[in-house]
Amino acid sequence: MGGWSAERDISFKTGKAILAALRSQNIDAEGIDVDREVLGQLTGRGFVRAFIALHGRGGEDGVIQALLELLDLPYTGSGVLASALCMNKLMTKRLWLGAELPTPPFMLLEKGFDPDAVVAQLGMPVIVKPVLEGSSIGMTKVETAEHLPDAWNKARQYEGQVIAERWIVGEEYTVAILGERALPTIRLETPRTFYDFEAKYNASDTQYHCPCGLPRDQEKSLQGLAKTAFAVTGARGWGRVDLMLDEQAHPWLIEVNTIPGMTDHSLVPMAAAAAGITFEDLVLRILEGCEAPV
């Protein structure tokens, strides 16, 4: 847990909750605050499995997974390729398009981009995102072309490329994946402009609806789409797929989280509870899903 990404503090919350759950089930577990000397922290100490509770770059993007592969140490969640791919929103969207899965239209915004070209291709509003950050960090909803450069500058504070994505008017849903199973769908509701960092981790007025309120057949269809989108990336073990339903009830895939949060505001534990799975059991199931490096 920990790490050096912009999501370090959230990772500590996730890691501490997981560590407590493991120890409550008599698992001999240690918490490691990951830094760039982590190789030395992992070697020669008799570890037999690694539960990855890192978020963002360095922990969710294939880096720590590659190190664990080198050490021949089984670990939770997705492998190197899927982790790197899902961390990159641009590459995930390109893969989904290649698989003919629905994701909102987008443009790569490079230095000197033409705001009018963005409007012509995507319309307004759009959401501007850094492609390598999670937890909605660096994201801005943009209503007019003149505000695009400021949003781009905000997103460029973070490493990686920047995209503009068509704003979808509708409701936001998330589907947690546990093994081969899609857990109950959650509908998110926030009075904020979108489900941003504040809404995810701090706000008391964010509402989570589970059951999500969709007819059963429609929910099953959404869960099926989420499972397909997850599998197409090569993701495994556990994760979460975020989607939107527009005003015509058309689904749009937004992103995959290969190491979702496990805090008191987090969605995977909430979905698991709706399926009758306690937090402690959820953690054990994820741990039991460890795969040996391949």
Disulfide bonds with the S-S distance in Angstrom:
none
